[in-house]
Amino acid sequence: MDLSLSYYAKNIFNSSYGKNRPKFFLWYPEGTPASEKKLLFKIDFFILTYGCLAYFTKWLDQSNLSNAYVSGMKEDLSMFGTEYNLATTCFSIGQIIGPIPANILLTWIPPRLLLPGLELIWGFLTIGTYAVTNVRQLYGIRFVIGFLEGSTFVGIQYVLGSWYKKTELGKRTAIFACAAYVGTMISGYIQSGLLASLDGKNGIPAWRWVFIIDGIITIVVAIYGAVFFPDTPYNTKSFYFSEEDKARCIERLAEDGRQESTKFTWDLFARTLKTWQLYVLTILWMFWNTTVGKVANTVMQLYLKYDMDHSWSIYQVNNIPTAINGWNIVMVLLLNIYVDTTGCRMAAVAFNLFFLLFGTICLVVWDIPLGLRITSYLFAGLDGPLSPIYYSWANILTSGDAQVRALTLAIMNSCGAALTTIIQQFLYPTTDAPEYYRGFKASLGFICGMCVWVIIVRMFEIREEHRNRVESIEGEQLDNAGLDSSGISMVACKKA
């Protein structure tokens, strides 16, 4: 079944909904009955509240180390060399390793037990971090926290893909992704508040208090998730769903052509390795992890700090780059609402890639006016919308086998995280600030590669859609032929 290049070219930017494209809508498609809206409200409320809170606490507990480091930990633990970098590396290694076993277990252990359970453990470990007395203790505890936190992003992504239709998934994934930006910002605000109010209270310095407060918040969220998180449609026992609700949840996925096999089997790795989705989606996600957006706040802060032509206050150096987070939140929501509504995923991706290319080119050129430079950091850091677009796309492309979907999502995340760690270490060292002559050029090249690769992913999708249509038509023809021959036989018997 070889398709011509002209066929691919005609369909690259087509809506994934085909002729069934719905009219424009923000949350519910036109004609959605009241009972369906009520059911969706239940799903949205309990999945998104825990999902966003869990992702928020993940980023809260991830970013608290840097806040503690600049607020007294450096001096108290004698971290005057590369100790901080080693601690963050230990955390990163844990995050790279953790997602794969966690997501495999999700197809075996109910998410309501596994995800909040892992969060509860890392919450207690976060509290325990306040008592460390040397960096060796810090290395070990940060590795374990990173390993446990690795379950959150891919685990919630897996659960989101288990509940929602194609027209619903993008905007929910977008809301979930925004929690990372909120968690990063609030972690700094918490540290500032603790410095002002709790520093030295009960003989505990502020940097130790931040781990106690963050850990308590994490434990509360974990308990909430254990009570209210609804697992998946196939095994939910949540008290707020009636039997009719549970049946309808499974029926909705069948209507969307996304029924799944959920039985755990040991040939999982063999099945996954045979799919094209694993390879093309993992490479796509690795490209996404190479953008300036991964270090946008840091590189902009260091530019403002080292800018000799303008006088930036410490307040401005710390707060102006947060505009990147706000800009990402707005565009994450707008572009993913557009994708859900129109099905025109490639148009949204192309729009976002244009911003990334323009901003990164400006940073490579470097000698540009101040206004354009500030804009270039905003544009080069606009990688946020692509995260939910790519992961909701992956959920759709891998639907049908829950285990394969879970493992693919986890491998995507682990490979992307590993690449990010390498790039930050070798292409964006602080010694290259503020021009990052290697990092900006490398990111520009990788973005160009992503422009090509996303087309390849779309071509695989078009080929799969065409194959499914052909198989469906052939199946109908066989059914009709069977009915015809059966009818003829019955007539012949009657004549006899």
C-alpha positions as CSV (number, residue, x, y, z in Angstrom):
1,M,0.0,0.0,0.0
2,D,2.3,2.7,-1.3
3,L,1.0,6.3,-1.3
4,S,2.2,9.0,-3.6
5,L,4.0,12.1,-2.3
6,S,1.2,14.2,-3.8
7,Y,-1.3,12.3,-1.6
8,Y,0.8,13.0,1.5
9,A,1.2,16.7,0.5
10,K,-2.5,17.2,0.0
11,N,-3.3,15.8,3.5
12,I,-0.4,17.1,5.7
13,F,-2.4,20.1,7.0
14,N,-5.9,18.5,6.8
15,S,-8.0,18.1,9.9
16,S,-7.6,14.8,11.7
17,Y,-11.4,14.7,12.0
18,G,-11.9,14.3,8.3
19,K,-15.5,15.0,7.2
20,N,-16.7,14.7,10.8
21,R,-15.1,18.0,11.9
22,P,-17.3,19.6,14.6
23,K,-18.3,23.2,14.7
24,F,-16.1,25.6,16.7
25,F,-16.5,25.0,20.5
26,L,-14.6,25.9,23.6
27,W,-15.3,23.0,26.0
28,Y,-18.3,21.0,24.8
29,P,-19.1,20.3,21.1
30,E,-22.4,21.6,19.9
31,G,-25.3,19.2,20.7
32,T,-23.7,17.6,23.7
33,P,-26.6,16.5,26.0
34,A,-26.9,17.7,29.6
35,S,-26.2,14.2,30.9
36,E,-22.9,14.0,29.0
37,K,-21.9,17.4,30.2
38,K,-22.6,16.3,33.8
39,L,-20.5,13.2,33.3
40,L,-17.6,15.2,31.7
41,F,-17.7,17.6,34.6
42,K,-17.1,14.8,37.0
43,I,-14.3,13.4,35.0
44,D,-12.7,16.8,34.5
45,F,-13.0,17.9,38.1
46,F,-11.5,14.9,39.7
47,I,-8.9,14.0,37.1
48,L,-7.7,17.6,36.5
49,T,-7.7,18.7,40.1
50,Y,-5.5,15.9,41.2
51,G,-3.5,15.8,38.0
52,C,-2.7,19.5,38.1
53,L,-2.0,19.5,41.9
54,A,0.3,16.5,41.5
55,Y,2.2,18.1,38.7
56,F,2.3,21.4,40.6
57,T,3.9,19.6,43.7
58,K,6.3,17.8,41.4
59,W,7.7,21.1,40.1
60,L,7.4,22.6,43.6
61,D,9.7,19.9,45.0
62,Q,11.9,19.9,41.9
63,S,12.7,23.6,42.0
64,N,13.0,23.9,45.8
65,L,16.7,22.8,45.7
66,S,17.8,25.8,43.7
67,N,15.8,28.1,46.0
68,A,17.3,26.5,49.1
69,Y,20.8,26.6,47.6
70,V,20.8,30.4,47.2
71,S,19.1,30.9,50.6
72,G,21.7,29.3,52.9
73,M,22.1,25.6,51.9
74,K,25.3,26.4,50.0
75,E,27.0,27.7,53.2
76,D,25.5,25.3,55.7
77,L,26.5,22.2,53.7
78,S,29.7,23.7,52.3
79,M,28.6,23.3,48.7
80,F,31.3,25.6,47.3
81,G,32.4,23.4,44.4
82,T,30.3,21.3,42.0
83,E,28.1,19.8,44.7
84,Y,25.0,21.6,43.6
85,N,25.5,20.3,40.0
86,L,26.0,16.7,41.3
87,A,22.8,17.0,43.4
88,T,20.7,18.1,40.4
89,T,22.3,15.4,38.2
90,C,21.3,12.7,40.8
91,F,17.8,14.1,40.6
92,S,17.8,14.1,36.8
93,I,19.1,10.5,36.7
94,G,16.2,9.4,38.9
95,Q,13.7,11.2,36.7
96,I,15.1,9.5,33.6
97,I,14.9,6.0,35.1
98,G,11.6,6.4,37.0
99,P,8.9,6.8,34.3
100,I,9.3,3.4,32.6
101,P,8.7,1.1,35.5
102,A,6.0,3.4,36.9
103,N,4.0,3.5,33.7
104,I,4.3,-0.3,33.2
105,L,3.0,-0.7,36.8
106,L,0.1,1.6,35.9
107,T,-1.4,-1.1,33.6
108,W,-1.3,-3.5,36.5
109,I,-1.8,-1.4,39.7
110,P,-4.7,1.0,39.8
111,P,-3.5,4.6,39.2
112,R,-5.5,5.8,42.3
113,L,-3.1,3.7,44.4
114,L,0.1,3.9,42.5
115,L,0.5,7.6,41.7
116,P,-0.7,9.1,45.0
117,G,1.3,6.3,46.8
118,L,4.6,7.3,45.1
119,E,3.8,10.9,45.8
120,L,3.2,10.2,49.4
121,I,6.6,8.6,49.7
122,W,8.4,11.5,48.0
123,G,6.5,13.9,50.2
124,F,7.9,12.4,53.3
125,L,11.4,12.3,51.7
126,T,11.0,16.0,50.9
127,I,10.3,16.7,54.5
128,G,13.2,14.6,55.5
129,T,15.5,16.7,53.3
130,Y,15.4,19.4,55.9
131,A,17.5,17.3,58.3
132,V,20.4,16.5,55.9
133,T,23.8,17.3,57.4
134,N,26.1,16.7,54.4
135,V,26.0,16.6,50.6
136,R,26.3,12.8,50.4
137,Q,22.9,12.5,52.2
138,L,21.5,15.1,49.8
139,Y,22.7,13.1,46.7
140,G,20.9,10.0,47.8
141,I,17.6,11.5,48.8
142,R,17.5,13.7,45.7
143,F,18.0,10.6,43.5
144,V,15.1,8.7,45.1
145,I,12.8,11.8,45.0
146,G,13.6,12.2,41.3
147,F,12.9,8.5,40.7
148,L,9.5,8.7,42.4
149,E,8.6,12.0,40.8
150,G,9.3,10.5,37.3
151,S,5.9,8.8,37.5
152,T,3.9,12.0,37.6
153,F,4.1,13.5,34.1
154,V,3.8,10.2,32.1
155,G,1.4,8.7,34.6
156,I,-1.1,11.5,34.4
157,Q,-0.6,11.7,30.6
158,Y,-1.5,8.0,30.5
159,V,-4.7,8.5,32.6
160,L,-5.8,11.5,30.5
161,G,-5.4,9.4,27.3
162,S,-7.6,6.7,29.0
163,W,-10.6,8.9,29.5
164,Y,-11.0,11.5,26.8
165,K,-12.0,11.6,23.2
166,K,-9.8,13.1,20.5
167,T,-11.9,16.3,20.6
168,E,-11.4,16.6,24.3
169,L,-7.9,15.5,25.0
170,G,-5.8,18.5,23.9
171,K,-7.2,21.2,26.1
172,R,-7.2,19.0,29.2
173,T,-3.6,18.1,28.5
174,A,-2.8,21.8,28.1
175,I,-4.4,22.6,31.5
176,F,-2.3,19.9,33.1
177,A,0.9,21.2,31.4
178,C,0.3,24.7,32.7
179,A,0.7,23.4,36.3
180,A,4.5,23.1,35.7
181,Y,4.8,26.9,35.1
182,V,2.7,27.7,38.1
183,G,4.7,25.3,40.4
184,T,8.0,26.9,39.2
185,M,6.8,30.4,40.0
186,I,5.2,29.6,43.3
187,S,8.3,27.8,44.6
188,G,10.2,31.1,44.5
189,Y,7.3,32.9,46.2
190,I,7.2,30.3,49.0
191,Q,11.0,30.7,49.6
192,S,10.7,34.5,49.7
193,G,7.8,34.2,52.2
194,L,9.8,31.8,54.4
195,L,12.8,34.0,54.4
196,A,10.6,36.8,55.7
197,S,8.6,34.9,58.3
198,L,10.2,31.6,59.4
199,D,13.9,32.1,59.1
200,G,15.4,30.9,62.4
201,K,12.1,29.8,63.9
202,N,12.7,26.9,66.3
203,G,16.3,27.1,65.4
204,I,15.6,26.0,61.7
205,P,16.9,28.2,58.9
206,A,14.6,29.2,56.0
207,W,16.2,26.9,53.5
208,R,15.3,23.9,55.7
209,W,11.8,25.2,56.3
210,V,11.1,25.2,52.5
211,F,11.5,21.4,52.4
212,I,9.1,21.0,55.3
213,I,6.4,23.2,53.9
214,D,6.7,21.7,50.3
215,G,6.6,18.2,51.8
216,I,3.4,18.9,53.8
217,I,1.7,20.3,50.7
218,T,2.8,17.2,48.7
219,I,1.4,14.8,51.3
220,V,-2.0,16.6,51.4
221,V,-2.2,16.4,47.6
222,A,-1.3,12.7,47.7
223,I,-4.1,11.9,50.2
224,Y,-6.6,13.8,48.1
225,G,-5.6,11.7,45.0
226,A,-5.9,8.4,46.9
227,V,-9.5,9.3,47.8
228,F,-10.7,11.0,44.6
229,F,-8.6,10.0,41.6
230,P,-10.8,7.8,39.4
231,D,-8.3,5.2,37.9
232,T,-9.3,4.4,34.3
233,P,-12.7,3.8,32.8
234,Y,-12.2,0.0,32.7
235,N,-11.5,-0.4,36.5
236,T,-12.8,2.7,38.2
237,K,-14.5,2.2,41.6
238,S,-15.0,5.9,42.3
239,F,-18.0,6.6,44.5
240,Y,-19.1,9.6,42.4
241,F,-19.7,7.5,39.3
242,S,-23.0,5.6,39.0
243,E,-23.1,2.3,37.1
244,E,-24.6,4.1,34.2
245,D,-21.7,6.6,34.3
246,K,-19.1,3.8,34.2
247,A,-20.7,2.1,31.3
248,R,-21.0,5.4,29.4
249,C,-17.3,6.2,30.0
250,I,-16.3,3.0,28.2
251,E,-19.0,3.5,25.5
252,R,-17.6,7.0,24.8
253,L,-14.2,5.6,23.9
254,A,-15.8,3.0,21.7
255,E,-17.6,5.8,19.8
256,D,-14.2,7.5,19.3
257,G,-12.7,4.3,17.9
258,R,-10.3,4.0,20.9
259,Q,-11.2,0.7,22.7
260,E,-8.2,-0.7,24.5
261,S,-6.9,-4.0,25.7
262,T,-6.0,-3.5,29.3
263,K,-4.9,-7.1,30.3
264,F,-1.3,-7.2,31.5
265,T,0.9,-9.6,29.5
266,W,4.7,-10.2,29.6
267,D,5.2,-9.7,25.9
268,L,4.8,-6.0,26.4
269,F,8.3,-5.0,25.3
270,A,8.2,-7.2,22.2
271,R,4.8,-5.7,21.2
272,T,6.1,-2.1,21.8
273,L,9.3,-2.6,19.9
274,K,7.4,-3.7,16.8
275,T,5.4,-0.5,16.6
276,W,6.4,2.5,14.5
277,Q,4.9,4.8,17.1
278,L,7.6,4.1,19.6
279,Y,10.4,5.3,17.3
280,V,8.9,8.3,15.5
281,L,7.2,9.7,18.7
282,T,10.3,9.3,20.8
283,I,12.5,11.1,18.3
284,L,9.9,13.9,18.0
285,W,9.9,14.3,21.8
286,M,13.7,14.4,21.9
287,F,13.7,17.2,19.4
288,W,11.2,19.1,21.6
289,N,13.7,18.8,24.5
290,T,16.4,20.6,22.6
291,T,14.8,24.1,22.4
292,V,15.9,27.2,24.2
293,G,12.7,26.9,26.1
294,K,14.3,24.3,28.4
295,V,16.7,27.0,29.8
296,A,14.8,30.2,28.7
297,N,14.3,31.6,32.2
298,T,17.9,31.0,33.2
299,V,19.5,32.4,30.0
300,M,17.3,35.5,30.1
301,Q,18.2,36.1,33.7
302,L,21.9,35.8,33.0
303,Y,21.6,38.2,30.0
304,L,19.9,40.8,32.2
305,K,22.5,40.3,35.0
306,Y,25.5,40.7,32.6
307,D,23.9,43.5,30.5
308,M,26.3,46.4,30.9
309,D,24.4,48.7,28.6
310,H,21.4,48.9,30.9
311,S,20.9,49.0,34.7
312,W,18.7,46.1,35.7
313,S,17.8,45.7,39.4
314,I,17.9,42.3,41.2
315,Y,14.1,42.5,41.3
316,Q,14.0,43.0,37.5
317,V,16.5,40.2,36.8
318,N,14.4,37.7,38.8
319,N,11.0,38.8,37.7
320,I,11.1,39.9,34.0
321,P,11.9,36.4,32.8
322,T,8.7,35.1,34.4
323,A,7.0,36.7,31.5
324,I,8.1,33.7,29.5
325,N,6.0,31.5,31.8
326,G,2.9,33.7,31.5
327,W,3.3,33.8,27.7
328,N,3.6,30.0,27.5
329,I,0.5,29.5,29.7
330,V,-1.6,31.7,27.4
331,M,-0.4,30.1,24.2
332,V,-0.6,26.6,25.6
333,L,-4.3,27.1,26.2
334,L,-5.1,28.9,22.9
335,L,-3.3,26.5,20.6
336,N,-4.6,23.4,22.2
337,I,-8.2,24.6,22.2
338,Y,-7.7,25.3,18.5
339,V,-6.4,21.8,17.9
340,D,-9.2,20.1,19.8
341,T,-11.8,22.2,17.9
342,T,-10.5,22.0,14.4
343,G,-8.3,18.8,14.4
344,C,-5.7,20.9,12.5
345,R,-2.8,19.8,14.6
346,M,-0.1,20.5,12.0
347,A,-1.3,24.1,11.5
348,A,-0.9,24.7,15.2
349,V,2.5,23.0,15.3
350,A,3.7,25.1,12.3
351,F,2.6,28.3,13.9
352,N,4.5,27.5,17.1
353,L,7.6,26.4,15.2
354,F,7.6,29.7,13.4
355,F,7.9,31.5,16.8
356,L,10.6,29.2,18.0
357,L,12.6,29.7,14.7
358,F,12.3,33.4,14.7
359,G,13.3,33.8,18.4
360,T,16.2,31.4,18.2
361,I,17.5,33.0,15.0
362,C,17.5,36.4,16.7
363,L,19.5,35.0,19.6
364,V,22.0,33.5,17.2
365,V,22.4,36.8,15.5
366,W,22.8,38.4,18.9
367,D,23.6,42.0,17.9
368,I,20.0,43.3,17.9
369,P,18.0,46.1,19.5
370,L,16.9,45.7,23.1
371,G,13.2,45.4,22.4
372,L,13.8,42.7,19.8
373,R,16.1,40.9,22.2
374,I,13.5,40.7,24.9
375,T,11.0,39.5,22.3
376,S,13.4,36.9,21.1
377,Y,13.7,35.3,24.5
378,L,9.9,35.2,24.7
379,F,9.6,33.6,21.3
380,A,12.6,31.2,21.7
381,G,11.1,30.1,25.0
382,L,7.7,29.3,23.6
383,D,8.0,25.5,23.6
384,G,5.1,25.0,26.1
385,P,2.3,24.5,23.6
386,L,4.1,21.7,21.8
387,S,4.2,19.6,24.9
388,P,0.5,18.9,25.3
389,I,0.1,18.8,21.5
390,Y,2.7,16.1,21.1
391,Y,1.6,14.1,24.1
392,S,-2.1,14.1,23.2
393,W,-1.1,13.2,19.7
394,A,1.0,10.3,21.1
395,N,-2.0,9.2,23.3
396,I,-4.2,9.1,20.1
397,L,-1.6,7.3,17.9
398,T,-0.9,4.6,20.4
399,S,-4.5,3.9,21.5
400,G,-5.8,0.3,21.3
401,D,-3.3,-1.3,23.6
402,A,-3.0,0.3,27.1
403,Q,0.3,-1.4,27.9
404,V,2.0,-0.3,24.7
405,R,0.6,3.2,25.1
406,A,1.9,3.4,28.7
407,L,5.4,2.2,27.8
408,T,5.7,4.4,24.7
409,L,4.8,7.5,26.7
410,A,7.3,6.6,29.4
411,I,10.2,5.9,26.9
412,M,9.4,9.2,25.2
413,N,9.7,11.1,28.4
414,S,12.9,9.3,29.6
415,C,14.8,9.7,26.4
416,G,13.7,13.4,26.2
417,A,14.8,14.0,29.8
418,A,18.2,12.3,29.2
419,L,18.8,14.5,26.1
420,T,17.8,17.7,28.1
421,T,20.3,16.8,30.8
422,I,23.1,16.4,28.2
423,I,22.3,19.6,26.4
424,Q,22.1,21.7,29.5
425,Q,25.4,20.3,30.7
426,F,27.4,20.7,27.5
427,L,25.7,23.3,25.4
428,Y,24.4,25.7,28.0
429,P,27.1,26.0,30.7
430,T,26.9,29.2,32.7
431,T,30.5,30.0,31.5
432,D,29.0,30.6,28.0
433,A,26.5,33.2,29.4
434,P,25.1,35.4,28.1
435,E,25.7,34.7,24.4
436,Y,25.7,30.9,24.5
437,Y,27.3,30.7,21.1
438,R,27.1,26.9,21.1
439,G,23.7,26.4,22.7
440,F,21.7,28.9,20.6
441,K,23.2,27.6,17.3
442,A,22.6,24.0,18.3
443,S,19.0,24.7,19.4
444,L,18.4,26.4,16.0
445,G,19.6,23.3,14.2
446,F,17.5,21.0,16.3
447,I,14.4,23.1,15.7
448,C,15.0,22.9,11.9
449,G,15.3,19.1,12.4
450,M,12.0,19.1,14.3
451,C,10.3,21.0,11.4
452,V,11.2,18.0,9.2
453,W,10.5,15.3,11.7
454,V,7.0,16.4,12.6
455,I,6.1,16.1,8.9
456,I,7.5,12.5,9.0
457,V,5.3,11.7,12.0
458,R,2.2,13.2,10.2
459,M,3.1,11.0,7.1
460,F,3.1,7.9,9.3
461,E,-0.3,9.0,10.7
462,I,-1.7,9.5,7.2
463,R,-0.5,6.1,6.1
464,E,-2.1,4.5,9.1
465,E,-5.4,6.3,8.6
466,H,-5.4,5.2,4.9
467,R,-4.7,1.6,5.9
468,N,-7.5,1.6,8.5
469,R,-10.0,3.0,5.9
470,V,-9.0,0.3,3.4
471,E,-9.3,-2.5,6.0
472,S,-12.7,-1.1,7.1
473,I,-14.0,-1.1,3.5
474,E,-12.7,-4.6,2.8
475,G,-14.3,-5.8,6.0
476,E,-17.7,-4.3,5.0
477,Q,-17.4,-5.9,1.6
478,L,-16.7,-9.3,3.1
479,D,-19.6,-8.9,5.5
480,N,-21.9,-8.0,2.6
481,A,-20.6,-10.9,0.5
482,G,-21.3,-13.2,3.4
483,L,-24.9,-11.9,3.7
484,D,-25.4,-12.3,0.0
485,S,-24.2,-15.8,-0.1
486,S,-26.2,-16.7,3.0
487,G,-29.3,-15.2,1.4
488,I,-28.8,-17.1,-1.8
489,S,-28.4,-20.4,0.1
490,M,-31.6,-19.8,2.0
491,V,-33.5,-19.2,-1.2
492,A,-32.0,-22.3,-2.8
493,C,-33.1,-24.4,0.2
494,K,-36.6,-23.1,0.1
495,K,-36.9,-24.0,-3.6
496,A,-35.6,-27.4,-2.9
